[in-house]
C-alpha cells in the first residue's frame, strides 16, 4: 500500500486571515517557526476560502512591513486530499513547479506538505 499524504503532512497548519500586511505574516512565521502560511478568508457558515500562500522566500527583500500581502503572495495555491498517495502529490508539485501543497478535507485545511517533507519521507522509508 502506498504512503498517504496524511502520514507525513504537517499539522496543525498556521494560517493568516486575508487581507493583511507583510509584517503580520513575517511575525507569525517567526513566532510559529514555519516557512509557509496559507492566507484565508472566512465566509458565511465559517467556510474557508484560500486566497493565497506566502513562503519565507516570498518575504526576502521586502523590508517594508506595511506592504499589503497581496503584492507578494502566490494566489495559485495547489490543494491535495490527505488520502492522496505521496506519488500523486509529488507529481502535482513537479507539474506545477511548487514547493508547498495544502491538504484540505471537508472544506477545512488539515495539513500542509513541502518538498522538504518529501526528503524526510525518502530518508525515513529508504526509498
C-alpha positions in Angstrom: 0.0 0.0 0.0 1.3 3.4 -0.9 2.0 6.2 1.6 -0.8 8.7 2.0 -0.3 12.4 2.3 -1.9 12.4 5.8 1.0 10.3 7.2 3.6 13.0 6.6 1.8 16.3 6.3 2.4 18.9 8.9 -0.4 19.8 11.2 -1.9 22.0 12.6 -1.5 24.5 9.8 -0.7 28.1 10.7 -2.9 30.4 8.6 -3.4 34.1 8.4 -6.6 36.0 7.7 -6.6 37.8 4.3 -6.1 40.7 3.8 -3.1 41.6 6.0 0.3 43.1 5.7 3.8 41.7 5.3 4.7 42.5 8.9 1.8 40.4 10.3 2.9 37.4 8.3 6.6 37.8 9.0 5.8 38.0 12.7 3.6 34.9 12.6 6.2 32.9 10.7 8.8 33.8 13.3 6.5 33.2 16.3 5.3 29.8 14.9 8.6 28.8 13.3 7.1 28.0 10.0 8.0 28.7 6.4 4.7 28.8 4.5 1.4 30.3 5.5 -1.9 29.9 3.6 -3.9 33.2 3.6 -7.6 32.5 4.2 -10.9 34.3 4.2 -13.7 33.1 6.5 -17.1 33.3 4.8 -20.6 32.6 5.7 -21.0 29.4 7.8 -17.3 29.6 8.6 -16.5 28.5 5.0 -12.8 28.8 4.3 -11.5 30.2 1.1 -7.8 30.0 0.4 -6.8 33.3 -1.2 -3.1 32.7 -1.4 0.1 31.4 0.2 3.2 33.2 1.4 6.6 31.5 1.9 9.6 32.7 3.7 11.3 33.1 0.3 8.5 35.5 -0.8 9.4 37.8 2.1 13.1 38.0 1.1 13.9 41.5 0.0 10.6 43.0 1.3 11.7 45.4 4.0 8.5 47.4 4.4 6.2 45.6 6.8 3.3 47.7 5.8 3.2 46.3 2.3 -0.1 44.6 1.5 0.5 40.8 1.4 -1.4 40.6 -1.9 1.6 42.3 -3.6 3.9 39.3 -2.8 1.6 36.3 -2.2 1.2 33.5 -4.6 -2.6 33.3 -5.4 -2.2 30.0 -7.3 -2.5 27.5 -4.3 -2.5 23.8 -5.1 -4.6 21.6 -2.9 -4.3 17.9 -2.2 -6.6 15.5 -0.4 -4.9 13.9 2.7 -5.9 10.5 1.4 -4.0 11.0 -1.8 -0.8 9.0 -2.2 2.6 10.6 -1.9 3.5 9.8 -5.5 0.5 11.8 -6.9 1.3 14.7 -4.6 4.9 14.7 -5.7 3.8 14.7 -9.3 1.5 17.6 -8.7 4.3 19.6 -7.1 6.5 18.8 -10.2 3.8 19.6 -12.7 3.0 23.0 -11.0 6.6 23.8 -10.0 5.6 24.4 -6.4 7.2 23.6 -3.1 4.0 23.5 -1.0 0.6 21.8 -1.2 -2.2 22.5 1.2 -4.2 19.4 2.3 -7.9 20.0 2.6 -10.7 17.7 3.6 -14.4 18.6 4.0 -13.7 22.3 3.3 -11.1 22.6 6.0 -7.3 22.9 5.9 -6.0 19.8 7.7 -2.3 19.9 6.7 0.5 21.2 4.6 3.3 19.5 2.8 6.5 20.9 1.4 9.2 19.5 -0.8 11.4 19.1 2.3 8.7 16.7 3.7 9.4 14.5 0.7 13.1 14.5 1.5 12.1 13.4 5.0 9.9 10.7 3.6 12.6 9.3 1.4 15.1 9.4 4.3 12.7 7.6 6.6 11.5 5.0 4.1 14.9 4.5 2.5 13.5 4.8 -1.0 
